[in-house]
Amino acid sequence: MKNRIVLLLLLLFTLITAFVSGKQYALIVILLIADIKLFLVAFQFMELKKAHLFWRITLSLLIILVTMSLYILKN
């Protein structure tokens, strides 16, 4: 059941991304949605929720770092 909910959320976020793609604020929204989708996939389908705390924190920090870097490079 959880997998279905996550899949529906992924589809919903994909639709939102397509909807805001032409807007002025699209970059930050798309980056945030991509982060959320990455967390959903990593924790639900890649079993990261059962991994050691070190790996969960490392992935979270890496995602934040990459997102901030992309945003800074774009502006």
VODO-822182 format. One record per residue: residue number from 0; residue in three letters; x, y, z of N, C-alpha, C in turn. Coordinates in Angstrom, 1 decimal, decimal comma. Each point is the difference from the previous one (the first is absolute). Layout:
% residues N
+-----+---------+--------+--------+--------+--------+---------+--------+--------+--------+--------+
: num : residuo :  neast : nnorth :    nup : caeast : canorth :   caup :  ceast : cnorth :    cup :
+-----+---------+--------+--------+--------+--------+---------+--------+--------+--------+--------+
: NUM :     ALA :      X :      Y :      Z :      X :       Y :      Z :      X :      Y :      Z :
...
+-----+---------+--------+--------+--------+--------+---------+--------+--------+--------+--------+
% end
This chain:
% residues 75
+-----+---------+--------+--------+--------+--------+---------+--------+--------+--------+--------+
: num : residuo :  neast : nnorth :    nup : caeast : canorth :   caup :  ceast : cnorth :    cup :
+-----+---------+--------+--------+--------+--------+---------+--------+--------+--------+--------+
:   0 :     MET :    0,8 :   -1,2 :    0,0 :   -0,8 :     1,2 :    0,0 :    0,9 :    1,3 :    0,0 :
:   1 :     LYS :    1,1 :   -0,1 :    0,8 :    0,8 :     1,2 :    0,0 :    0,7 :    0,3 :   -1,3 :
:   2 :     ASN :    0,3 :   -1,1 :   -0,7 :    0,6 :     0,2 :   -1,4 :   -0,9 :    0,8 :   -0,9 :
:   3 :     ARG :   -1,3 :   -0,4 :    0,1 :   -1,0 :     0,7 :   -0,9 :   -0,1 :    1,4 :    0,4 :
:   4 :     ILE :    0,0 :    0,4 :    1,2 :   -0,1 :     1,4 :    0,5 :    1,2 :    0,7 :   -0,5 :
:   5 :     VAL :    1,2 :   -0,6 :    0,1 :    1,2 :     0,7 :   -0,5 :   -0,1 :    0,2 :   -1,5 :
:   6 :     LEU :   -0,4 :   -1,0 :   -0,7 :   -0,1 :     0,1 :   -1,5 :   -1,0 :    1,1 :   -0,4 :
:   7 :     LEU :   -1,1 :    0,1 :    0,7 :   -1,0 :     1,0 :   -0,3 :    0,6 :    1,4 :    0,3 :
:   8 :     LEU :    0,8 :    0,1 :    1,1 :    0,6 :     1,3 :    0,3 :    1,0 :    0,4 :   -1,0 :
:   9 :     LEU :    0,8 :   -1,0 :   -0,5 :    1,0 :     0,2 :   -1,1 :   -0,7 :    0,5 :   -1,2 :
:  10 :     LEU :   -1,1 :   -0,6 :   -0,4 :   -0,8 :     0,5 :   -1,1 :   -0,6 :    1,4 :    0,2 :
:  11 :     LEU :   -0,5 :    0,3 :    1,1 :   -0,5 :     1,3 :    0,3 :    1,1 :    1,0 :   -0,1 :
:  12 :     PHE :    1,2 :   -0,3 :    0,6 :    1,1 :     1,0 :   -0,1 :    0,5 :    0,2 :   -1,4 :
:  13 :     THR :   -0,1 :   -1,0 :   -0,8 :    0,4 :     0,1 :   -1,4 :   -1,0 :    0,9 :   -0,7 :
:  14 :     LEU :   -1,3 :   -0,1 :    0,3 :   -1,0 :     0,8 :   -0,7 :    0,2 :    1,5 :    0,5 :
:  15 :     ILE :    0,3 :    0,2 :    1,3 :    0,2 :     1,3 :    0,4 :    1,3 :    0,6 :   -0,6 :
:  16 :     THR :    1,0 :   -0,8 :   -0,2 :    1,2 :     0,5 :   -0,7 :   -0,3 :    0,5 :   -1,4 :
:  17 :     ALA :   -0,8 :   -0,8 :   -0,7 :   -0,4 :     0,3 :   -1,4 :   -0,9 :    1,3 :    0,0 :
:  18 :     PHE :   -0,8 :    0,2 :    1,0 :   -0,9 :     1,1 :    0,0 :    0,8 :    1,3 :    0,3 :
:  19 :     VAL :    1,0 :    0,0 :    0,8 :    0,8 :     1,2 :    0,4 :    1,2 :    0,3 :   -0,9 :
:  20 :     SER :    0,2 :   -0,9 :   -1,0 :    1,2 :     0,1 :   -0,8 :    0,2 :    1,3 :   -0,7 :
:  21 :     GLY :   -1,0 :    0,7 :   -0,4 :    0,1 :     1,2 :   -0,7 :   -0,1 :    1,3 :    0,9 :
:  22 :     LYS :   -0,1 :   -0,2 :    1,2 :   -0,2 :     1,2 :    0,9 :    1,3 :    0,6 :    0,4 :
:  23 :     GLN :   -0,1 :    1,2 :    0,6 :    1,2 :     0,7 :    0,4 :    0,7 :   -0,7 :    1,2 :
:  24 :     TYR :   -0,7 :   -0,6 :    0,9 :    0,5 :    -0,6 :    1,2 :    0,3 :   -1,5 :   -0,2 :
:  25 :     ALA :    0,0 :   -0,4 :   -1,3 :    0,1 :    -1,5 :   -0,3 :    1,3 :   -0,6 :    0,6 :
:  26 :     LEU :    1,1 :    0,7 :   -0,1 :    1,2 :    -0,7 :    0,4 :    0,0 :   -0,5 :    1,4 :
:  27 :     ILE :   -0,3 :    0,9 :    1,0 :    0,0 :    -0,4 :    1,4 :   -1,1 :   -1,1 :    0,2 :
:  28 :     VAL :   -1,1 :    0,1 :   -0,6 :   -1,1 :    -1,0 :    0,2 :    0,4 :   -1,4 :   -0,5 :
:  29 :     ILE :    0,6 :    0,1 :   -1,2 :    0,4 :    -1,3 :   -0,6 :    1,2 :   -0,6 :    0,8 :
:  30 :     LEU :    0,9 :    0,8 :    0,4 :    1,1 :    -0,6 :    0,9 :   -0,6 :   -0,6 :    1,3 :
:  31 :     LEU :   -0,9 :    0,7 :    0,6 :   -0,5 :    -0,5 :    1,3 :   -0,8 :   -1,3 :   -0,3 :
:  32 :     ILE :   -0,8 :    0,0 :   -1,1 :   -0,8 :    -1,2 :   -0,3 :    1,0 :   -1,2 :   -0,3 :
:  33 :     ALA :    1,1 :    0,3 :   -0,7 :    0,9 :    -1,1 :   -0,4 :    0,6 :   -0,5 :    1,3 :
:  34 :     ASP :    0,3 :    0,9 :    1,0 :    0,5 :    -0,5 :    1,3 :   -1,0 :   -0,9 :    0,7 :
:  35 :     ILE :   -1,2 :    0,4 :    0,0 :   -1,0 :    -0,8 :    0,7 :   -0,2 :   -1,4 :   -0,7 :
:  36 :     LYS :    0,0 :    0,0 :   -1,3 :   -0,1 :    -1,2 :   -0,8 :    1,2 :   -0,9 :    0,3 :
:  37 :     LEU :    1,2 :    0,6 :    0,1 :    1,2 :    -0,8 :    0,3 :   -0,1 :   -0,6 :    1,3 :
:  38 :     PHE :   -0,4 :    0,7 :    1,0 :   -0,2 :    -0,5 :    1,4 :   -1,0 :   -1,1 :    0,0 :
:  39 :     LEU :   -1,1 :    0,1 :   -0,7 :   -1,0 :    -1,0 :    0,0 :    0,5 :   -1,3 :   -0,6 :
:  40 :     VAL :    0,7 :    0,1 :   -1,2 :    0,5 :    -1,2 :   -0,6 :    1,1 :   -0,6 :    0,8 :
:  41 :     ALA :    0,9 :    0,8 :    0,6 :    1,1 :    -0,6 :    0,8 :   -0,5 :   -0,7 :    1,2 :
:  42 :     PHE :   -0,9 :    0,7 :    0,7 :   -0,4 :    -0,6 :    1,3 :   -1,1 :   -1,1 :   -0,2 :
:  43 :     GLN :   -0,8 :    0,0 :   -1,0 :   -1,0 :    -1,0 :   -0,2 :    0,5 :   -1,2 :   -0,8 :
:  44 :     PHE :    0,6 :    0,3 :   -1,1 :    0,3 :    -1,1 :   -1,0 :    1,4 :   -0,5 :    0,1 :
:  45 :     MET :    0,9 :    0,9 :    0,6 :    1,4 :    -0,5 :    0,1 :    0,3 :   -0,4 :    1,4 :
:  46 :     GLU :   -1,0 :   -0,1 :    0,9 :    0,1 :    -0,4 :    1,4 :    1,0 :    0,8 :    0,8 :
:  47 :     LEU :    0,1 :    1,3 :   -0,3 :    0,9 :     0,8 :    0,8 :   -0,5 :    0,2 :    1,4 :
:  48 :     LYS :   -1,3 :   -0,1 :    0,2 :   -0,5 :     0,1 :    1,3 :    0,5 :   -1,0 :    1,0 :
:  49 :     LYS :    0,6 :   -1,1 :   -0,5 :    0,6 :    -1,1 :    0,8 :    1,5 :    0,1 :    0,1 :
:  50 :     ALA :    0,5 :    1,0 :   -0,7 :    1,5 :     0,2 :   -0,1 :    0,5 :    0,6 :    1,3 :
:  51 :     HIS :    1,3 :    0,0 :    0,2 :    0,6 :     0,6 :    1,1 :   -0,2 :    1,5 :    0,0 :
:  52 :     LEU :   -0,1 :    0,7 :    1,1 :   -0,3 :     1,4 :    0,1 :    1,1 :    0,8 :   -0,8 :
:  53 :     PHE :    1,2 :   -0,4 :    0,0 :    1,0 :     0,7 :   -0,8 :   -0,4 :    0,1 :   -1,5 :
:  54 :     TRP :   -0,5 :   -1,0 :   -0,6 :   -0,3 :     0,1 :   -1,4 :   -1,3 :    0,8 :   -0,2 :
:  55 :     ARG :   -0,9 :    0,0 :    0,9 :   -1,2 :     0,9 :   -0,2 :    0,4 :    1,4 :    0,1 :
:  56 :     ILE :    0,9 :    0,4 :    1,0 :    0,4 :     1,4 :    0,1 :    0,9 :    0,4 :   -1,1 :
:  57 :     THR :    0,9 :   -0,9 :   -0,5 :    0,8 :     0,3 :   -1,1 :   -0,8 :    0,3 :   -1,3 :
:  58 :     LEU :   -1,0 :   -0,8 :   -0,3 :   -0,8 :     0,2 :   -1,1 :   -0,8 :    1,3 :    0,1 :
:  59 :     SER :   -0,5 :    0,3 :    1,2 :   -0,8 :     1,2 :    0,2 :    0,9 :    1,2 :   -0,3 :
:  60 :     LEU :    1,2 :    0,0 :    0,6 :    0,9 :     1,1 :   -0,2 :    0,5 :    0,2 :   -1,4 :
:  61 :     LEU :    0,2 :   -1,1 :   -0,7 :    0,4 :     0,0 :   -1,4 :   -1,1 :    0,6 :   -0,8 :
:  62 :     ILE :   -1,2 :   -0,4 :    0,2 :   -1,2 :     0,5 :   -0,8 :   -0,1 :    1,6 :    0,3 :
:  63 :     ILE :    0,1 :    0,4 :    1,2 :   -0,1 :     1,4 :    0,3 :    1,2 :    0,8 :   -0,7 :
:  64 :     LEU :    1,2 :   -0,6 :    0,1 :    1,1 :     0,7 :   -0,6 :   -0,1 :    0,1 :   -1,5 :
:  65 :     VAL :   -0,4 :   -1,0 :   -0,7 :   -0,2 :     0,0 :   -1,4 :   -1,1 :    1,0 :   -0,4 :
:  66 :     THR :   -1,1 :    0,0 :    0,7 :   -1,1 :     0,9 :   -0,3 :    0,4 :    1,4 :    0,1 :
:  67 :     MET :    0,7 :    0,3 :    1,1 :    0,4 :     1,4 :    0,3 :    1,0 :    0,4 :   -1,1 :
:  68 :     SER :    0,9 :   -0,9 :   -0,4 :    1,0 :     0,3 :   -1,0 :   -0,6 :    0,3 :   -1,4 :
:  69 :     LEU :   -1,0 :   -0,8 :   -0,3 :   -0,7 :     0,2 :   -1,3 :   -0,8 :    1,3 :    0,0 :
:  70 :     TYR :   -0,6 :    0,4 :    1,1 :   -0,7 :     1,2 :    0,1 :    0,9 :    1,2 :    0,0 :
:  71 :     ILE :    1,2 :   -0,1 :    0,6 :    0,9 :     1,1 :    0,0 :    0,7 :    0,2 :   -1,4 :
:  72 :     LEU :    0,3 :   -1,1 :   -0,6 :    0,6 :     0,0 :   -1,4 :   -1,0 :    0,6 :   -1,0 :
:  73 :     LYS :   -1,3 :   -0,2 :    0,2 :   -1,0 :     0,5 :   -0,9 :   -0,2 :    1,5 :    0,1 :
:  74 :     ASN :    0,1 :    0,5 :    1,2 :   -0,2 :     1,4 :    0,3 :    1,3 :    0,7 :    0,0 :
+-----+---------+--------+--------+--------+--------+---------+--------+--------+--------+--------+
% end
